[in-house]
């Protein structure tokens, strides 16, 4: 019997902008997760977007444009990606385990 290592659930093998409004991550366990990019922008957990003491969101979703999009996606170590956004925001780090959990909670997984 073959058991998939738990880290394969949070190890991406491909990250790509699959459309202007969607980011795709294919994980080492074969699952592909699709993320609406505006939802990723709203899920930013940096100190500018989330109160560090209370965990409350500081973002007003109404102020985030419907057409916000990544202008640069880059690796942060071996555990996350950083995204520079078209609205000028560029301090968010999206850890792979958080991205996988977000996909599970949003029902965004295929495969």
C-alpha positions as CSV (number, residue, x, y, z in Angstrom):
1,X,0.0,0.0,0.0
2,X,1.3,3.5,-0.9
3,X,1.0,6.3,1.6
4,X,1.4,9.9,0.5
5,X,3.7,11.9,2.7
6,X,1.7,14.7,4.4
7,X,4.2,17.3,3.1
8,X,3.1,16.4,-0.5
9,X,-0.2,18.0,0.3
10,X,1.6,21.3,0.8
11,X,4.4,21.1,-1.7
12,X,3.5,22.8,-5.0
13,X,4.9,21.4,-8.3
14,X,3.4,24.2,-10.4
15,X,2.0,27.6,-9.7
16,X,0.6,29.6,-12.6
17,X,-1.9,32.3,-13.5
18,X,-4.5,30.2,-15.3
19,X,-6.6,33.2,-16.3
20,X,-6.7,36.9,-15.5
21,X,-9.0,36.1,-12.5
22,X,-7.6,32.8,-11.4
23,X,-4.4,31.3,-9.9
24,X,-3.8,27.6,-10.2
25,X,-1.5,25.5,-7.9
26,X,-0.8,21.8,-8.7
27,X,0.3,20.0,-5.5
28,X,2.7,17.1,-5.2
29,X,-0.2,14.8,-4.3
30,X,-1.7,15.4,-7.7
31,X,-4.5,17.8,-6.6
32,X,-5.0,21.1,-8.5
33,X,-6.3,24.0,-6.5
34,X,-7.9,27.0,-8.2
35,X,-8.0,30.4,-6.5
36,X,-10.0,33.5,-7.6
37,X,-7.3,36.1,-7.4
38,X,-9.5,38.7,-5.7
39,X,-10.2,36.2,-3.0
40,X,-6.5,35.7,-2.5
41,X,-6.0,39.4,-2.2
42,X,-8.8,39.6,0.4
43,X,-7.2,36.6,2.3
44,X,-3.9,38.5,2.8
45,X,-2.8,38.0,6.4
46,X,0.0,40.6,6.5
47,X,0.2,43.2,9.3
48,X,-1.3,45.8,7.0
49,X,-4.4,43.6,6.3
50,X,-4.9,41.9,9.7
51,X,-4.6,43.3,13.2
52,X,-1.7,41.5,14.8
53,X,-3.3,41.5,18.2
54,X,-6.9,40.7,17.5
55,X,-6.7,38.9,14.2
56,X,-9.5,41.1,12.8
57,X,-9.3,42.1,9.2
58,X,-8.4,45.7,8.5
59,X,-9.4,45.3,4.8
60,X,-12.6,46.8,3.5
61,X,-13.5,44.4,0.7
62,X,-15.4,47.3,-1.0
63,X,-12.1,49.1,-1.5
64,X,-10.5,46.1,-3.3
65,X,-11.1,46.4,-7.0
66,X,-13.0,43.6,-8.7
67,X,-10.2,43.4,-11.3
68,X,-7.2,43.3,-8.8
69,X,-4.6,40.9,-10.1
70,X,-1.1,39.7,-9.3
71,X,1.6,41.6,-11.2
72,X,4.4,39.4,-9.7
73,X,4.4,36.1,-8.0
74,X,7.7,35.0,-6.4
75,X,9.1,32.3,-4.1
76,X,9.6,33.0,-0.4
77,X,11.9,30.3,0.8
78,X,10.5,26.8,0.4
79,X,7.3,27.5,2.3
80,X,5.4,30.3,0.6
81,X,4.8,32.7,-2.3
82,X,4.8,36.4,-2.2
83,X,2.4,38.4,-4.5
84,X,2.7,41.9,-5.6
85,X,-0.8,43.2,-6.5
86,X,-2.0,45.6,-9.1
87,X,-3.4,47.8,-6.3
88,X,0.1,48.4,-5.0
89,X,0.0,46.0,-2.1
90,X,3.1,43.9,-1.8
91,X,3.7,42.8,1.8
92,X,1.6,39.6,1.9
93,X,3.2,36.2,2.2
94,X,1.0,33.2,1.3
95,X,2.3,30.0,3.1
96,X,1.7,26.8,1.2
97,X,-0.1,25.2,4.1
98,X,-2.4,28.2,4.4
99,X,-3.1,28.1,0.6
100,X,-4.0,24.4,0.8
101,X,-6.3,25.0,3.7
102,X,-7.9,27.9,1.9
103,X,-8.5,25.7,-1.1
104,X,-10.1,23.0,1.1
105,X,-12.3,25.6,2.9
106,X,-13.4,27.2,-0.4
107,X,-14.0,23.9,-2.2
108,X,-11.4,25.0,-4.8
109,X,-9.7,21.6,-5.3
110,X,-9.8,19.5,-8.4
111,X,-8.2,16.1,-9.0
